[in-house]
């Protein structure tokens, strides 16, 4: 059977992607939402990830939310498997799909079906220990020797990516750079992409108000509860959670941690814009005031064309 009609709504955090996707799905009918967010997969991480509410989920079916507990290190390979399973289900039922979220690597894994290498936890732990002892320069030199192509794509100071590349080389016996064309290639895809873009100062204001609303909604209590139940290394790096964990550990005042959330979220939004901006397949909409009113008609026409 042919895959379902799919449109991806992309863009920076705070741009209104979820509101647009929900409005379009309701208008189009027979359309379901697939989350492309690396932190909304975690149960209990609701407020800080701006996860759709139960009321919103009752209006339109949502997929790839609440897949694992927060103490699990969820990977892009796991996401891709879940995405493929969801896509097969939608194909069987003939339903259309809107992909919505701001995790660029997850988006590429979904729309481009990336060839993602597996994981070798024992190898990774050993390499992380070696990196801790010898520093990133030693890891970089080792990668240059075994996979110079991968080394040319990774900053010499990026220990996490260096360790990952070496893990794949040791675990699979293949160079990390041999897995697919990589992220620098943008092949044809059947998924149309629509991006939401704001004036940077306006977006910065939206982000600040969003963070303030999250705090009012109980984000600190949510983080405190997750801290007691356990969080994986991946989950603790989520925006909002990382800074409030530092507050709970006595490293930051509450005011300073909230301000840091705002600053880091703005920085993250700029990185998202650069990531999606490199993709020539994205059709951009410059939003001035109301993302639903200004973008939803275009997304709806794209989905139903």
C-alpha positions, 0 to 999 in steps of 0.5 A: 500500500502507498504511504499516507500523505504527510506534511511536516511542520517545523521551526524553532521552539515557541513558534506555534508548530503544535497549534498549527498542526492541531488546527489543520488536523481538525480541519482536514479530518482523517488526519493524525499527529506524529510527534518529532520531539526527542523529549516528549517521548518521556513519561512525566516530562509534560510541562517543560516539553510543552507536550500536548494536553489530554484535552488536545489529544482527545481532539486528534490522535497523537503518536510517539508521546510517552513512550518510555520512563524518564530514566531511559536513555532513548535513542534516535534509532529507537525513535525511528523504529517507533516511527516506522511502526506508526507509519505502517499503522497509518498506511493500513488505515489510510490516514494522513499524518502531520509530523510536528516537532523541533528535533532536527535529527528525529525529523531527518530520521523520519522523512529521509529514513536515515541509515542509523547505526546501532548502539554498543553501550559497553564500548561507549562507556569505555570510550567515555572513560577514556575521553574523561581521562585523555580529553577530546583531543586524544579521541579526535586523533584516534578518529582521524586515524580510523575514519578521517571523513567522519573526523572532518565533520565533527568539531575536535572539541565535541567529545560526545560525537567523537565518542559516538563515531568511535563507538560505531567504528568499534561496534560495527566494524564499519566507519561511522561515515559509511552509514548513509549519505549523512546529514549534508545530503537532502534527497527527494522526499514524499514529505512536504515540509512547512517551516514557521519563522518569526522576527527574532525579537518577537520570538524571544518575547514569545519564548520568555512568556512561554517559560514564565507560563511553564513555571506558573503551571508547575514545572519546578514541581514536575522536575522535583518529582522526576528527580525523585523517580530517576532521570537518564542522562539524556532526559536531564539535558532537556531544556528547563529540566537541566537548569531546575535540577541545578537549582534543586542541587543548590547550584543556582537560585530559582530566579537565575535558573529561570533566566538561564532557561530563557537564555538557553531556549533562545539559543536553542531556537537559533540553532533550530533555525540554522538546522532547518534553514539548511534544508532547501526542501522547507517552505518557509512562512514568515509569521507576524502575529497569529501562526494558526491564522497565517500558516494553517491554511497553507499547511492544510492546502499542502496536506490535501493537495 
